[in-house]
Amino acid sequence: AGLTQHNVLAKARQTVGALGFSAGGHCSAALPFAHLFGFTVTLIAPMSSGSRVTTMARFNPLAAVELLRTGGITEIFGVPASFAAILTVIERSGGSLESPSLRLSGCGGAVLPLEIQERWFDATGLELRQGYGLTEASPVCLFNRVSMPNQRGTLGIAFPGCEISIRDAELHTELPDGTPGEICIRGETVSRGYVRNGDSGLRVRDGWLGSGDRGVKDANGIVTFLGLIKDMFTRNGFNVYPKEIERVVGEMPAVR
């Protein structure tokens, strides 16, 4: 997906507002910057607010726990697998984490199991807040904001500057609250197209970008993820395409 500097900087402004980054903060950047989640949420947004950013060459749960305990970290973000690994370290070393400076822990990139949210709260006393996004929208569009009670098991509400709509299969009609449909996004952070194919394959109608994901929105604007429409799934925050798996399996000598 081709993203402009305007797309990325607009998303950085939205992220600062939704996540409460400020000067004096200290963000743990354990996500790869080649992944848009890591690039915007743990680099561009905190730095634009004057926050300190501490990077990790490669994610290591032991190092992450030590940094949380002694490094003055105020925000940490990751995918479900990284929080599960951190929890394993915490639980093996006593079951709780003392990190007085930590104010926000956020998760995205894949569906977050409710069980991990519950274990994280038990270990840290802090809610693990889930968000949602896609590369074509720069990426985060929904989040359980710090200014509101965390709604476990949901994707939260629309980011500032993002419009979220649950629409029918043709993206033509907005569906009533409580009715499942496709999660659609509109706003200044939506990509204009792909590097090689332009807007071919970019599902947009009346400015609404179809995500390829199913969801349902309640009367308060809180969205819950229901599954995939598109032929793609995520693993540890990275996109995996079944057709690519089929191609690789088909090259194995034992497979006819």
Backbone torsions as a table, in degrees:
resi	resn	phi	psi	omega
1	ALA	NA	131.0	178.5
2	GLY	-85.4	122.0	178.9
3	LEU	-119.1	135.8	179.8
4	THR	-86.7	166.0	173.7
5	GLN	-59.1	-35.8	177.8
6	HIS	-62.6	-43.5	177.3
7	ASN	-55.3	-50.2	-174.1
8	VAL	-68.8	-42.5	-178.9
9	LEU	-70.0	-36.1	175.6
10	ALA	-63.0	-41.1	178.3
11	LYS	-65.8	-35.8	177.3
12	ALA	-62.2	-43.2	177.9
13	ARG	-62.7	-43.7	178.7
14	GLN	-61.0	-41.6	-177.0
15	THR	-66.3	-42.1	177.7
16	VAL	-58.6	-42.4	-179.6
17	GLY	-69.3	-42.4	-175.7
18	ALA	-75.9	-30.5	-174.5
19	LEU	-104.0	-9.5	175.9
20	GLY	73.6	30.7	174.8
21	PHE	-62.6	146.2	177.6
22	SER	-156.7	163.4	175.8
23	ALA	-58.5	138.8	-176.8
24	GLY	97.5	-11.4	176.8
25	GLY	-77.6	169.7	-178.3
26	HIS	-147.1	105.2	-174.5
27	CYS	-97.7	132.6	173.5
28	SER	-84.7	116.6	-177.7
29	ALA	-103.0	85.5	-179.1
30	ALA	-100.8	-2.6	178.4
31	LEU	-92.4	146.0	178.9
32	PRO	-66.4	138.8	179.2
33	PHE	-74.0	-12.7	172.9
34	ALA	-71.7	-15.6	176.1
35	HIS	-96.9	130.9	-171.9
36	LEU	-62.5	-31.1	175.9
37	PHE	-58.3	-50.1	178.7
38	GLY	-65.9	-40.4	-175.7
39	PHE	-65.1	-46.2	-175.8
40	THR	-83.3	-45.4	-171.0
41	VAL	-81.1	-35.2	-175.6
42	THR	-107.9	2.5	177.4
43	LEU	-128.0	-68.1	-172.5
44	ILE	-65.3	-47.5	-177.4
45	ALA	-64.6	-52.1	-179.8
46	PRO	-64.3	-39.0	179.6
47	MET	-65.7	-35.7	-179.6
48	SER	-67.9	-19.6	178.4
49	SER	-95.9	-1.7	-178.8
50	GLY	91.3	7.8	178.4
51	SER	-74.9	154.6	172.5
52	ARG	-82.6	145.0	177.9
53	VAL	-125.7	125.8	175.3
54	THR	-110.7	121.2	-176.1
55	THR	-91.8	165.3	176.4
56	MET	-133.3	122.3	-174.8
57	ALA	-56.5	-39.6	175.8
58	ARG	-150.0	139.0	-176.0
59	PHE	-59.0	129.3	177.6
60	ASN	-137.7	115.6	-175.0
61	PRO	-63.3	-33.3	177.2
62	LEU	-63.5	-45.9	178.4
63	ALA	-65.7	-37.0	-180.0
64	ALA	-64.0	-42.7	179.5
65	VAL	-65.3	-42.5	179.1
66	GLU	-62.7	-39.9	178.2
67	LEU	-64.7	-39.9	178.7
68	LEU	-65.4	-35.7	-177.4
69	ARG	-76.8	-35.1	-170.1
70	THR	-124.2	-9.7	-170.1
71	GLY	-94.5	0.9	-179.4
72	GLY	69.3	28.6	-178.9
73	ILE	-68.5	133.8	177.1
74	THR	-105.6	-24.0	178.8
75	GLU	-139.0	139.3	172.6
76	ILE	-136.6	138.5	179.7
77	PHE	-131.0	151.3	178.8
78	GLY	-170.1	-176.3	173.9
79	VAL	-98.1	165.3	-177.4
80	PRO	-53.2	-39.4	-178.5
81	ALA	-63.1	-35.4	-179.7
82	SER	-71.5	-38.8	177.4
83	PHE	-68.6	-34.6	176.2
84	ALA	-63.4	-40.4	179.7
85	ALA	-67.1	-41.9	177.6
86	ILE	-62.4	-42.1	179.2
87	LEU	-61.9	-37.8	178.0
88	THR	-60.2	-43.3	178.4
89	VAL	-64.0	-45.5	-179.2
90	ILE	-61.8	-45.8	-175.3
91	GLU	-69.5	-28.6	177.8
92	ARG	-78.0	-16.5	-177.1
93	SER	-113.2	27.2	174.6
94	GLY	127.2	-19.8	173.2
95	GLY	95.1	-5.4	178.8
96	SER	-139.7	156.9	-179.2
97	LEU	-123.5	120.0	174.6
98	GLU	-92.3	109.3	179.4
99	SER	-143.1	81.0	-171.9
100	PRO	-62.0	-23.0	-177.4
101	SER	-85.4	-20.7	-173.7
102	LEU	-68.2	123.6	-178.4
103	ARG	-116.9	-19.4	-174.6
104	LEU	-147.3	129.6	170.9
105	SER	-127.1	126.5	-175.0
106	GLY	-129.2	147.2	-175.1
107	CYS	-132.5	143.6	176.8
108	GLY	-160.3	-167.1	176.3
109	GLY	86.4	-21.0	179.3
110	ALA	-166.1	167.8	-179.9
111	VAL	-65.7	130.5	-178.4
112	LEU	-93.8	116.0	178.1
113	PRO	-63.3	139.4	179.2
114	LEU	-58.4	-33.8	-178.8
115	GLU	-61.3	-37.0	178.5
116	ILE	-69.5	-38.5	176.1
117	GLN	-60.2	-42.4	-178.5
118	GLU	-67.8	-43.8	179.1
119	ARG	-64.4	-38.2	-179.5
120	TRP	-64.5	-43.0	178.9
121	PHE	-64.1	-41.9	179.1
122	ASP	-62.4	-36.3	-175.6
123	ALA	-82.7	-31.3	-172.6
124	THR	-117.8	-18.9	-173.6
125	GLY	75.8	9.6	-177.3
126	LEU	-121.7	139.8	177.4
127	GLU	-69.7	140.1	171.2
128	LEU	-95.7	111.1	-171.2
129	ARG	-96.0	128.7	-177.2
130	GLN	-94.0	145.4	174.4
131	GLY	-131.4	-176.5	-176.9
132	TYR	-153.9	143.7	174.4
133	GLY	-169.6	179.3	174.8
134	LEU	-148.2	153.2	-174.5
135	THR	-53.0	-40.1	-177.1
136	GLU	-65.4	-8.1	178.6
137	ALA	-119.6	11.9	166.6
138	SER	81.1	18.9	-10.4
139	PRO	-114.9	-26.5	-165.6
140	VAL	-74.4	131.8	-178.5
141	CYS	-121.5	-26.7	-177.9
142	LEU	-132.1	146.4	177.0
143	PHE	-162.0	147.8	171.0
144	ASN	-79.9	94.4	-169.5
145	ARG	-65.2	152.4	-177.6
146	VAL	-67.8	-20.8	-178.1
147	SER	-83.4	-0.1	-176.6
148	MET	-130.8	156.3	174.7
149	PRO	-59.6	138.4	179.4
150	ASN	-69.5	130.7	177.1
151	GLN	-102.7	92.0	-176.6
152	ARG	-59.7	143.4	179.4
153	GLY	82.8	2.0	179.0
154	THR	-120.0	168.7	177.4
155	LEU	-91.2	-4.1	179.9
156	GLY	88.2	-155.7	-177.4
157	ILE	-114.5	172.5	-176.2
158	ALA	-60.7	140.5	171.0
159	PHE	-61.8	152.1	172.6
160	PRO	-59.6	135.6	-178.9
161	GLY	85.5	-5.0	177.4
162	CYS	-110.1	138.7	170.6
163	GLU	-106.0	135.6	179.8
164	ILE	-119.7	132.6	179.6
165	SER	-138.2	139.7	172.2
166	ILE	-97.4	117.1	-170.0
167	ARG	-126.4	169.3	-179.9
168	ASP	-74.5	179.1	-172.8
169	ALA	-63.1	-25.5	179.4
170	GLU	-93.7	2.9	-177.9
171	LEU	62.7	19.1	-172.9
172	HIS	-88.5	-37.7	-172.1
173	THR	-122.3	132.9	173.5
174	GLU	-77.4	132.5	-176.4
175	LEU	-90.0	151.8	-179.8
176	PRO	-64.3	155.5	175.2
177	ASP	-52.9	137.4	179.6
178	GLY	89.3	-4.4	-179.5
179	THR	-102.1	123.3	179.8
180	PRO	-64.8	145.6	177.5
181	GLY	-171.0	-163.3	-178.8
182	GLU	-88.8	132.9	176.0
183	ILE	-72.1	123.1	-178.8
184	CYS	-124.3	148.7	-174.2
185	ILE	-128.7	140.7	174.4
186	ARG	-136.7	140.6	178.8
187	GLY	157.0	179.5	-173.2
188	GLU	-75.7	-5.2	-180.0
189	THR	-99.0	2.6	-179.4
190	VAL	-77.5	134.8	-179.5
191	SER	-63.3	150.3	176.1
192	ARG	-87.5	-10.5	179.9
193	GLY	158.4	-171.1	-176.9
194	TYR	-102.1	155.2	-174.1
195	VAL	-60.7	-44.9	-175.4
196	ARG	-92.7	-31.2	-171.5
197	ASN	-114.9	11.2	179.5
198	GLY	59.8	-137.2	-179.0
199	ASP	-86.7	6.1	175.9
200	SER	-66.7	124.4	-178.3
201	GLY	92.1	-12.2	177.4
202	LEU	-86.3	111.6	-174.2
203	ARG	-86.5	99.7	-178.5
204	VAL	-132.2	133.7	173.5
205	ARG	-138.0	125.1	-179.5
206	ASP	54.2	35.1	179.2
207	GLY	85.9	-7.8	-179.4
208	TRP	-88.3	121.3	177.8
209	LEU	-88.8	123.0	175.5
210	GLY	-78.6	127.7	-174.8
211	SER	-83.4	-22.6	-171.8
212	GLY	83.0	8.2	179.1
213	ASP	-118.7	146.2	177.9
214	ARG	-95.4	144.4	177.6
215	GLY	-158.0	175.7	176.2
216	VAL	-139.8	141.9	-177.7
217	LYS	-116.8	136.7	178.5
218	ASP	-92.7	-177.4	-175.3
219	ALA	-66.3	-18.0	178.7
220	ASN	-94.1	4.7	179.2
221	GLY	83.7	7.8	-179.9
222	ILE	-83.4	128.3	-175.1
223	VAL	-105.3	137.3	175.3
224	THR	-115.7	133.5	-179.4
225	PHE	-77.3	135.9	-177.3
226	LEU	-118.3	-10.5	179.7
227	GLY	139.7	-174.9	-173.8
228	LEU	-99.7	144.5	167.3
229	ILE	-105.2	-42.2	-177.0
230	LYS	-74.2	158.9	-178.1
231	ASP	-86.1	65.2	-177.9
232	MET	-163.3	146.2	173.5
233	PHE	-138.1	170.3	-177.9
234	THR	-112.3	146.0	175.7
235	ARG	-136.2	117.5	-176.7
236	ASN	54.6	32.0	175.8
237	GLY	89.4	-3.5	-179.2
238	PHE	-106.9	146.0	-178.5
239	ASN	-74.5	133.3	178.3
240	VAL	-126.1	128.8	-177.4
241	TYR	-108.9	122.2	-179.3
242	PRO	-53.3	-36.6	-179.9
243	LYS	-62.8	-35.1	178.4
244	GLU	-69.5	-38.1	176.3
245	ILE	-63.5	-43.0	179.2
246	GLU	-61.2	-38.9	179.4
247	ARG	-63.7	-45.1	-178.5
248	VAL	-66.3	-44.9	179.2
249	VAL	-61.5	-37.9	-179.6
250	GLY	-65.2	-19.7	178.2
251	GLU	-85.5	-9.3	179.8
252	MET	-71.0	133.7	-175.4
253	PRO	-63.4	-24.1	-178.8
254	ALA	-84.1	-3.8	-176.8
255	VAL	-108.4	126.6	178.3
256	ARG	-96.3	NA	NA
